[in-house]
Amino acid sequence: MSSLYLLHKPYRMLSQFTDNEGRATLANVIDVSDIYAAGRLDYDSEGLLLLSDDGALIHRIAHPRHKQPKTYWVQLEGQIDDAALNALQAGITLKDGPTRPAKARLIAPPALAPREPAIDPKRHPSTSWLELTISEGRNRQVRRMTAHVGFPTLRLIRASIGAWQLGDLQPGEWRKETLHAPRKAPGPQRSGKPPTSRQRKPS
């Protein structure tokens, strides 16, 4: 069996446990020893981060070969139009090559905790929300994709990785699942020990 931790990484926090520059790290919100992140989220991105004490499980989740789909909620500058959505769905060409076709749709603002600091409505009076699902993991890919079609990203939240969902975890909260070793790409536990209640390390 392996332990998997689902964490809602807050804005402006590194996806690692130490930092020489005094920035917030995962150690500020989760106090479990000997676990490592399966992939990463940028310092200025939020949402679901998976961690485990099982190196093989981390590899199966994070390695590009397994193409785990990742879904993001993206607040954009301006009102995204059908032409931009169609371009994202078909695949666009970035400086490092063409992207795979993505799932992209306009959504209502999701029910999220306010970000600190909040996006300034005076600087950004018109925004829209996009749900984007990709199966790649290039550096800052979502931000580059939305900028390419003319709608820069203002806020970026990862909502899911494969079948794992952010759910109602609030920034800094986490929950644990116990998994039996899968034969193929992993998914959430369907039976056996249920996940523990969500937890947060005191600040």
C-alpha positions as CSV (number, residue, x, y, z in Angstrom):
1,M,0.0,0.0,0.0
2,S,1.0,3.6,-0.7
3,S,0.0,6.8,0.9
4,L,-1.1,9.7,-1.3
5,Y,-1.7,13.2,-0.1
6,L,-4.0,15.7,-1.9
7,L,-3.1,19.2,-1.1
8,H,-4.6,22.6,-2.2
9,K,-1.4,24.6,-2.8
10,P,-1.9,28.2,-2.0
11,Y,-0.9,31.1,-4.2
12,R,2.7,32.2,-3.9
13,M,3.9,29.0,-2.3
14,L,6.7,26.8,-3.7
15,S,6.0,23.1,-4.6
16,Q,8.9,22.0,-2.4
17,F,9.7,21.8,1.3
18,T,12.7,24.1,1.6
19,D,13.8,27.5,0.2
20,N,16.9,29.6,0.8
21,E,15.1,32.8,0.0
22,G,12.5,32.7,2.7
23,R,9.5,32.1,0.5
24,A,6.5,30.0,1.7
25,T,6.9,26.2,1.1
26,L,4.9,23.1,1.6
27,A,6.4,22.8,5.0
28,N,4.1,25.7,6.0
29,V,1.0,23.6,5.5
30,I,1.8,19.9,5.7
31,D,4.0,18.3,8.4
32,V,4.2,14.7,7.0
33,S,7.8,13.5,6.7
34,D,9.4,11.7,3.7
35,I,6.9,12.7,1.1
36,Y,7.6,14.3,-2.2
37,A,5.4,16.1,-4.8
38,A,4.4,14.2,-8.0
39,G,5.0,17.1,-10.4
40,R,4.7,20.7,-9.5
41,L,2.7,23.9,-9.6
42,D,4.3,27.2,-10.3
43,Y,4.8,29.7,-7.4
44,D,2.0,31.9,-8.7
45,S,-0.5,29.0,-9.4
46,E,-2.9,27.4,-7.0
47,G,-4.8,24.2,-6.6
48,L,-4.3,20.4,-6.5
49,L,-0.8,19.0,-5.8
50,L,-0.3,15.3,-5.2
51,L,2.4,14.0,-2.8
52,S,3.5,10.5,-1.8
53,D,6.0,8.5,0.1
54,D,6.1,6.0,-2.9
55,G,8.7,6.9,-5.6
56,A,7.1,4.5,-8.1
57,L,3.7,6.0,-7.6
58,I,5.1,9.5,-8.0
59,H,6.7,8.4,-11.3
60,R,3.5,6.9,-12.6
61,I,1.6,10.1,-11.8
62,A,4.1,12.6,-13.0
63,H,5.9,11.1,-16.0
64,P,4.7,12.5,-19.3
65,R,4.5,9.0,-20.8
66,H,1.4,8.3,-18.7
67,K,-0.4,11.5,-20.0
68,Q,-2.4,12.1,-16.9
69,P,-5.0,14.7,-17.9
70,K,-4.9,17.9,-15.8
71,T,-7.9,20.3,-15.6
72,Y,-7.4,24.0,-14.7
73,W,-9.8,26.8,-13.9
74,V,-8.3,29.9,-15.5
75,Q,-9.4,33.5,-14.9
76,L,-8.6,35.5,-18.0
77,E,-8.1,39.1,-19.0
78,G,-11.1,40.0,-21.2
79,Q,-14.1,38.0,-22.4
80,I,-12.8,34.9,-24.2
81,D,-14.5,34.2,-27.5
82,D,-15.4,31.2,-29.6
83,A,-12.4,31.7,-31.9
84,A,-10.0,31.4,-29.0
85,L,-11.8,28.4,-27.6
86,N,-11.7,26.7,-31.0
87,A,-8.0,27.4,-31.3
88,L,-7.3,25.8,-27.9
89,Q,-9.4,22.8,-28.7
90,A,-7.6,22.3,-32.0
91,G,-4.1,22.8,-30.7
92,I,-1.9,25.8,-31.1
93,T,1.8,26.3,-31.9
94,L,4.0,27.7,-29.2
95,K,7.7,28.5,-29.4
96,D,8.5,24.9,-28.3
97,G,6.2,23.3,-30.8
98,P,2.5,22.5,-31.3
99,T,0.3,21.6,-28.3
100,R,-2.0,18.6,-28.3
101,P,-5.7,19.4,-28.7
102,A,-7.2,20.4,-25.4
103,K,-10.7,20.5,-23.9
104,A,-11.7,24.1,-23.4
105,R,-15.0,25.7,-22.4
106,L,-16.2,28.9,-20.8
107,I,-17.5,28.4,-17.2
108,A,-19.1,30.5,-14.6
109,P,-16.7,31.8,-11.8
110,P,-16.0,28.8,-9.6
111,A,-16.7,28.8,-5.9
112,L,-13.2,29.6,-4.6
113,A,-11.7,31.2,-1.6
114,P,-10.5,34.8,-2.4
115,R,-6.9,35.0,-3.5
116,E,-4.6,37.2,-1.4
117,P,-3.8,39.6,-2.9
118,A,-6.9,39.7,-4.9
119,I,-7.0,40.7,-8.6
120,D,-7.5,44.4,-8.8
121,P,-10.9,45.1,-10.6
122,K,-9.7,48.6,-11.5
123,R,-6.8,47.2,-13.5
124,H,-8.8,44.3,-14.8
125,P,-12.4,45.4,-15.2
126,S,-13.4,42.6,-17.6
127,T,-12.5,39.0,-16.9
128,S,-13.8,35.5,-17.9
129,W,-13.3,32.0,-16.7
130,L,-12.0,29.1,-18.7
131,E,-11.9,25.4,-17.9
132,L,-9.0,23.9,-19.7
133,T,-7.9,20.2,-19.7
134,I,-4.5,19.3,-21.1
135,S,-2.4,16.1,-21.2
136,E,1.0,17.7,-21.4
137,G,3.2,19.4,-18.8
138,R,5.3,22.0,-20.4
139,N,6.7,24.9,-18.5
140,R,3.9,27.5,-17.8
141,Q,2.0,25.9,-20.6
142,V,-1.5,27.1,-19.7
143,R,-0.4,30.7,-19.3
144,R,1.4,30.6,-22.7
145,M,-1.6,29.0,-24.4
146,T,-4.1,31.6,-23.2
147,A,-1.7,34.5,-24.0
148,H,-1.2,33.0,-27.5
149,V,-4.9,33.3,-28.2
150,G,-5.1,36.8,-26.8
151,F,-6.4,36.3,-23.3
152,P,-3.7,36.5,-20.7
153,T,-4.1,34.4,-17.5
154,L,-4.7,36.4,-14.3
155,R,-5.4,33.5,-11.9
156,L,-4.7,29.7,-12.4
157,I,-6.1,26.9,-10.3
158,R,-5.5,23.2,-10.9
159,A,-8.8,21.4,-10.3
160,S,-7.9,17.8,-11.1
161,I,-5.1,15.4,-12.0
162,G,-6.5,12.3,-13.7
163,A,-9.4,11.1,-11.5
164,W,-8.2,13.0,-8.4
165,Q,-10.2,16.1,-7.7
166,L,-9.5,19.3,-5.7
167,G,-13.0,19.0,-4.3
168,D,-13.7,21.3,-1.4
169,L,-10.2,21.5,0.0
170,Q,-9.4,25.1,0.9
171,P,-6.0,26.7,0.3
172,G,-3.5,25.0,2.7
173,E,-5.8,22.0,3.4
174,W,-4.9,18.4,2.6
175,R,-6.3,14.9,2.8
176,K,-4.8,11.5,2.7
177,E,-5.7,8.4,0.7
178,T,-4.3,4.9,1.0
179,L,-3.8,3.1,-2.3
180,H,-3.1,-0.5,-3.2
181,A,-0.3,-0.8,-5.8
182,P,-2.0,-0.4,-9.3
183,R,-0.9,-2.5,-12.3
184,K,-1.3,0.5,-14.7
185,A,-1.7,4.2,-14.3
186,P,-3.1,4.9,-10.8
187,G,-6.5,6.2,-9.8
188,P,-8.2,7.0,-6.5
189,Q,-8.8,4.2,-4.1
190,R,-12.2,2.6,-4.8
191,S,-12.4,0.4,-1.7
192,G,-10.6,-0.3,1.6
193,K,-9.6,2.3,4.1
194,P,-11.3,5.6,3.4
195,P,-9.3,8.9,3.3
196,T,-8.8,10.7,6.5
197,S,-10.6,14.0,7.2
198,R,-8.9,17.0,5.7
199,Q,-6.2,18.6,7.8
200,R,-4.1,21.7,7.9
201,K,-0.9,22.4,9.8
202,P,-1.3,25.4,12.1
203,S,0.5,28.5,10.8
